[in-house]
Amino acid sequence: MKTTIQINQNTLELLRKVRDDTSSGSYDEVINKIIIRNLNKESLFGYLGKKNRRFILKELRDKSDRL
């Protein structure tokens, strides 16, 4: 079943770029690849190990460090 969706020009340009970069045959294929890639992301639960909260917070940047 075909469906029409509305997207803005910037989104269309991004879809075209990804389609060309991935050698996809259609925008539908591009969208499916993006969705599947994001669904398969592994959880970062436990990434920091067993470090205590004080150590983790010490390593975070202050707002003044940001641009």
The first five atom37 places (N, CA, C, CB, O) and aatype in JSON, in Angstrom:
{
  "aatype": [12, 11, 16, 16, 9, 5, 9, 2, 5, 2, 16, 10, 6, 10, 10, 1, 11, 19, 1, 3, 3, 16, 15, 15, 7, 15, 18, 3, 6, 19, 9, 2, 11, 9, 9, 9, 1, 2, 10, 2, 11, 6, 15, 10, 13, 7, 18, 10, 7, 11, 11, 2, 1, 1, 13, 9, 10, 11, 6, 10, 1, 3, 11, 15, 3, 1, 10],
  "atom_mask": [
    [1, 1, 1, 1, 1],
    [1, 1, 1, 1, 1],
    [1, 1, 1, 1, 1],
    [1, 1, 1, 1, 1],
    [1, 1, 1, 1, 1],
    [1, 1, 1, 1, 1],
    [1, 1, 1, 1, 1],
    [1, 1, 1, 1, 1],
    [1, 1, 1, 1, 1],
    [1, 1, 1, 1, 1],
    [1, 1, 1, 1, 1],
    [1, 1, 1, 1, 1],
    [1, 1, 1, 1, 1],
    [1, 1, 1, 1, 1],
    [1, 1, 1, 1, 1],
    [1, 1, 1, 1, 1],
    [1, 1, 1, 1, 1],
    [1, 1, 1, 1, 1],
    [1, 1, 1, 1, 1],
    [1, 1, 1, 1, 1],
    [1, 1, 1, 1, 1],
    [1, 1, 1, 1, 1],
    [1, 1, 1, 1, 1],
    [1, 1, 1, 1, 1],
    [1, 1, 1, 0, 1],
    [1, 1, 1, 1, 1],
    [1, 1, 1, 1, 1],
    [1, 1, 1, 1, 1],
    [1, 1, 1, 1, 1],
    [1, 1, 1, 1, 1],
    [1, 1, 1, 1, 1],
    [1, 1, 1, 1, 1],
    [1, 1, 1, 1, 1],
    [1, 1, 1, 1, 1],
    [1, 1, 1, 1, 1],
    [1, 1, 1, 1, 1],
    [1, 1, 1, 1, 1],
    [1, 1, 1, 1, 1],
    [1, 1, 1, 1, 1],
    [1, 1, 1, 1, 1],
    [1, 1, 1, 1, 1],
    [1, 1, 1, 1, 1],
    [1, 1, 1, 1, 1],
    [1, 1, 1, 1, 1],
    [1, 1, 1, 1, 1],
    [1, 1, 1, 0, 1],
    [1, 1, 1, 1, 1],
    [1, 1, 1, 1, 1],
    [1, 1, 1, 0, 1],
    [1, 1, 1, 1, 1],
    [1, 1, 1, 1, 1],
    [1, 1, 1, 1, 1],
    [1, 1, 1, 1, 1],
    [1, 1, 1, 1, 1],
    [1, 1, 1, 1, 1],
    [1, 1, 1, 1, 1],
    [1, 1, 1, 1, 1],
    [1, 1, 1, 1, 1],
    [1, 1, 1, 1, 1],
    [1, 1, 1, 1, 1],
    [1, 1, 1, 1, 1],
    [1, 1, 1, 1, 1],
    [1, 1, 1, 1, 1],
    [1, 1, 1, 1, 1],
    [1, 1, 1, 1, 1],
    [1, 1, 1, 1, 1],
    [1, 1, 1, 1, 1]
  ],
  "atom_positions": [
    [[0.84, -1.17, 0.0], [0.0, 0.0, 0.0], [0.89, 1.25, 0.0], [-0.96, -0.01, 1.22], [1.78, 1.37, 0.84]],
    [[0.67, 2.12, -0.9], [1.43, 3.36, -0.97], [0.71, 4.45, -0.2], [1.64, 3.78, -2.44], [-0.52, 4.52, -0.17]],
    [[1.51, 5.3, 0.43], [0.99, 6.41, 1.22], [1.82, 7.65, 0.91], [1.02, 6.09, 2.73], [3.02, 7.56, 0.69]],
    [[1.18, 8.78, 0.9], [1.87, 10.05, 0.69], [2.09, 10.71, 2.04], [1.07, 10.98, -0.27], [1.17, 10.79, 2.86]],
    [[3.31, 11.2, 2.27], [3.6, 11.94, 3.49], [4.18, 13.29, 3.11], [4.58, 11.16, 4.41], [4.74, 13.46, 2.03]],
    [[4.04, 14.24, 4.0], [4.61, 15.55, 3.75], [5.87, 15.71, 4.58], [3.59, 16.67, 4.08], [5.88, 15.44, 5.78]],
    [[6.93, 16.16, 3.93], [8.19, 16.46, 4.61], [8.69, 17.79, 4.08], [9.26, 15.32, 4.4], [8.3, 18.21, 2.99]],
    [[9.54, 18.45, 4.84], [10.05, 19.73, 4.35], [11.24, 19.49, 3.43], [10.45, 20.65, 5.53], [11.74, 18.37, 3.34]],
    [[11.68, 20.52, 2.77], [12.74, 20.42, 1.77], [14.05, 19.91, 2.37], [12.98, 21.78, 1.13], [14.76, 19.11, 1.75]],
    [[14.38, 20.36, 3.59], [15.61, 19.9, 4.23], [15.6, 18.39, 4.46], [15.82, 20.63, 5.57], [16.61, 17.72, 4.26]],
    [[14.45, 17.86, 4.89], [14.33, 16.42, 5.12], [14.48, 15.66, 3.82], [12.98, 16.1, 5.78], [15.11, 14.61, 3.79]],
    [[13.9, 16.17, 2.76], [14.03, 15.53, 1.45], [15.48, 15.48, 1.0], [13.18, 16.27, 0.42], [15.94, 14.47, 0.47]],
    [[16.19, 16.58, 1.2], [17.61, 16.61, 0.83], [18.42, 15.6, 1.64], [18.18, 18.02, 1.02], [19.3, 14.93, 1.1]],
    [[18.12, 15.49, 2.94], [18.81, 14.51, 3.77], [18.5, 13.08, 3.31], [18.42, 14.69, 5.24], [19.39, 12.23, 3.26]],
    [[17.22, 12.82, 2.99], [16.85, 11.49, 2.49], [17.57, 11.17, 1.18], [15.34, 11.4, 2.29], [18.02, 10.04, 0.99]],
    [[17.67, 12.14, 0.31], [18.38, 11.92, -0.96], [19.85, 11.59, -0.71], [18.27, 13.16, -1.86], [20.4, 10.69, -1.34]],
    [[20.46, 12.32, 0.21], [21.88, 12.08, 0.51], [22.09, 10.69, 1.08], [22.4, 13.14, 1.49], [23.0, 9.97, 0.66]],
    [[21.25, 10.31, 2.02], [21.37, 8.98, 2.63], [21.08, 7.9, 1.58], [20.41, 8.83, 3.84], [21.75, 6.87, 1.55]],
    [[20.1, 8.13, 0.72], [19.77, 7.16, -0.34], [20.97, 6.94, -1.24], [18.57, 7.65, -1.17], [21.3, 5.8, -1.58]],
    [[21.62, 8.04, -1.64], [22.78, 7.93, -2.52], [23.97, 7.29, -1.8], [23.17, 9.3, -3.05], [24.68, 6.47, -2.39]],
    [[24.19, 7.65, -0.54], [25.32, 7.11, 0.23], [25.17, 5.63, 0.52], [25.47, 7.87, 1.53], [26.16, 4.9, 0.6]],
    [[23.93, 5.17, 0.69], [23.7, 3.77, 1.04], [23.29, 2.93, -0.16], [22.64, 3.67, 2.1], [23.0, 1.74, -0.01]],
    [[23.26, 3.52, -1.33], [22.85, 2.82, -2.55], [21.47, 2.18, -2.39], [23.87, 1.75, -2.93], [21.23, 1.07, -2.87]],
    [[20.59, 2.88, -1.72], [19.22, 2.4, -1.54], [18.42, 2.67, -2.8], [18.55, 3.05, -0.31], [18.7, 3.62, -3.54]],
    [[17.42, 1.85, -3.03], [16.6, 2.0, -4.22], [15.45, 2.97, -4.07], [0.0, 0.0, 0.0], [14.92, 3.47, -5.06]],
    [[15.04, 3.24, -2.82], [13.89, 4.11, -2.59], [14.01, 4.8, -1.26], [12.58, 3.31, -2.66], [14.84, 4.45, -0.41]],
    [[13.16, 5.81, -1.08], [13.14, 6.5, 0.2], [12.59, 5.58, 1.28], [12.29, 7.79, 0.1], [13.01, 5.66, 2.44]],
    [[11.66, 4.71, 0.91], [11.12, 3.74, 1.86], [12.24, 2.85, 2.41], [10.04, 2.89, 1.19], [12.27, 2.58, 3.61]],
    [[13.12, 2.42, 1.56], [14.25, 1.6, 1.98], [15.17, 2.39, 2.92], [15.05, 1.11, 0.75], [15.67, 1.84, 3.91]],
    [[15.39, 3.65, 2.62], [16.23, 4.51, 3.47], [15.61, 4.64, 4.86], [16.42, 5.91, 2.83], [16.29, 4.48, 5.87]],
    [[14.33, 4.93, 4.9], [13.64, 5.11, 6.17], [13.68, 3.82, 6.98], [12.19, 5.55, 5.95], [13.92, 3.85, 8.19]],
    [[13.46, 2.68, 6.33], [13.52, 1.39, 7.02], [14.91, 1.14, 7.59], [13.14, 0.26, 6.08], [15.03, 0.67, 8.72]],
    [[15.96, 1.44, 6.83], [17.33, 1.24, 7.31], [17.6, 2.09, 8.55], [18.35, 1.57, 6.2], [18.22, 1.63, 9.51]],
    [[17.14, 3.34, 8.52], [17.36, 4.25, 9.65], [16.62, 3.74, 10.89], [16.9, 5.68, 9.3], [17.17, 3.73, 11.99]],
    [[15.38, 3.32, 10.7], [14.58, 2.83, 11.83], [15.19, 1.56, 12.41], [13.14, 2.57, 11.4], [15.33, 1.44, 13.63]],
    [[15.57, 0.63, 11.56], [16.14, -0.63, 12.04], [17.46, -0.38, 12.77], [16.36, -1.6, 10.87], [17.73, -1.0, 13.8]],
    [[18.29, 0.51, 12.23], [19.56, 0.83, 12.88], [19.32, 1.39, 14.28], [20.36, 1.84, 12.03], [20.06, 1.06, 15.21]],
    [[18.32, 2.24, 14.43], [18.05, 2.83, 15.74], [17.38, 1.85, 16.69], [17.17, 4.05, 15.58], [17.58, 1.94, 17.9]],
    [[16.61, 0.91, 16.18], [15.98, -0.08, 17.05], [17.0, -1.08, 17.58], [14.88, -0.82, 16.29], [16.8, -1.65, 18.66]],
    [[18.08, -1.3, 16.84], [19.07, -2.29, 17.23], [20.17, -1.74, 18.12], [19.67, -2.89, 16.02], [21.13, -2.46, 18.42]],
    [[20.06, -0.49, 18.55], [21.09, 0.08, 19.42], [21.1, -0.65, 20.75], [20.85, 1.59, 19.63], [20.06, -0.96, 21.32]],
    [[22.3, -0.92, 21.22], [22.43, -1.58, 22.5], [22.25, -0.57, 23.63], [23.79, -2.29, 22.62], [22.55, 0.61, 23.47]],
    [[21.77, -1.04, 24.72], [21.61, -0.2, 25.89], [22.97, 0.17, 26.45], [20.75, -0.92, 26.96], [23.91, -0.62, 26.39]],
    [[23.09, 1.36, 26.99], [24.31, 1.8, 27.65], [24.24, 1.58, 29.15], [24.57, 3.27, 27.35], [25.08, 2.08, 29.9]],
    [[23.24, 0.83, 29.59], [23.1, 0.53, 31.01], [24.36, -0.17, 31.51], [21.84, -0.36, 31.27], [24.8, -1.17, 30.93]],
    [[24.93, 0.34, 32.55], [26.14, -0.24, 33.12], [27.43, 0.22, 32.46], [0.0, 0.0, 0.0], [28.5, -0.28, 32.8]],
    [[27.34, 1.17, 31.53], [28.51, 1.63, 30.8], [29.58, 2.21, 31.72], [28.11, 2.66, 29.77], [30.77, 2.01, 31.49]],
    [[29.16, 2.9, 32.75], [30.11, 3.54, 33.65], [30.64, 2.59, 34.72], [29.47, 4.73, 34.32], [31.47, 2.97, 35.54]],
    [[30.18, 1.38, 34.7], [30.67, 0.41, 35.67], [30.14, 0.69, 37.05], [0.0, 0.0, 0.0], [29.01, 1.14, 37.22]],
    [[30.97, 0.42, 38.05], [30.53, 0.58, 39.43], [31.15, 1.81, 40.08], [30.89, -0.66, 40.24], [31.36, 1.83, 41.29]],
    [[31.43, 2.83, 39.28], [31.98, 4.07, 39.84], [30.9, 4.75, 40.68], [32.5, 5.02, 38.71], [29.72, 4.68, 40.35]],
    [[31.33, 5.4, 41.75], [30.33, 6.06, 42.58], [29.9, 7.39, 41.95], [30.88, 6.3, 44.01], [30.58, 7.93, 41.07]],
    [[28.77, 7.89, 42.41], [28.18, 9.09, 41.82], [29.09, 10.3, 41.96], [26.84, 9.38, 42.45], [29.15, 11.13, 41.05]],
    [[29.79, 10.42, 43.07], [30.69, 11.56, 43.28], [31.78, 11.6, 42.22], [31.32, 11.49, 44.69], [32.1, 12.67, 41.69]],
    [[32.35, 10.46, 41.9], [33.39, 10.38, 40.87], [32.83, 10.77, 39.5], [33.98, 8.96, 40.81], [33.47, 11.51, 38.76]],
    [[31.65, 10.26, 39.16], [31.03, 10.56, 37.87], [30.73, 12.04, 37.75], [29.74, 9.74, 37.67], [31.02, 12.66, 36.73]],
    [[30.14, 12.63, 38.8], [29.78, 14.04, 38.75], [31.02, 14.94, 38.69], [28.94, 14.41, 39.97], [30.98, 16.01, 38.09]],
    [[32.11, 14.51, 39.29], [33.35, 15.28, 39.26], [33.87, 15.42, 37.83], [34.42, 14.62, 40.16], [34.46, 16.44, 37.48]],
    [[33.66, 14.39, 37.02], [34.18, 14.38, 35.66], [33.29, 15.15, 34.66], [34.34, 12.96, 35.2], [33.71, 15.39, 33.53]],
    [[32.09, 15.54, 35.05], [31.21, 16.28, 34.17], [31.67, 17.72, 34.03], [29.77, 16.22, 34.67], [32.22, 18.29, 34.97]],
    [[31.44, 18.31, 32.87], [31.85, 19.69, 32.65], [30.82, 20.65, 33.25], [32.03, 19.97, 31.15], [29.63, 20.33, 33.37]],
    [[31.31, 21.81, 33.61], [30.42, 22.89, 34.07], [29.81, 23.56, 32.86], [31.18, 23.93, 34.94], [30.29, 23.42, 31.74]],
    [[28.72, 24.31, 33.11], [28.09, 25.06, 32.03], [29.05, 26.07, 31.42], [26.84, 25.76, 32.54], [28.95, 26.38, 30.23]],
    [[29.98, 26.59, 32.2], [30.93, 27.6, 31.7], [31.91, 27.01, 30.7], [31.7, 28.22, 32.87], [32.52, 27.75, 29.92]],
    [[32.08, 25.67, 30.7], [32.99, 25.03, 29.75], [32.39, 24.88, 28.37], [33.38, 23.68, 30.26], [33.1, 24.68, 27.39]],
    [[31.08, 24.99, 28.3], [30.39, 24.76, 27.02], [30.43, 26.0, 26.17], [28.94, 24.34, 27.26], [30.6, 27.11, 26.66]],
    [[30.26, 25.79, 24.88], [30.22, 26.93, 23.95], [28.92, 27.64, 24.0], [30.49, 26.48, 22.54], [28.72, 28.61, 23.28]]
  ]
}
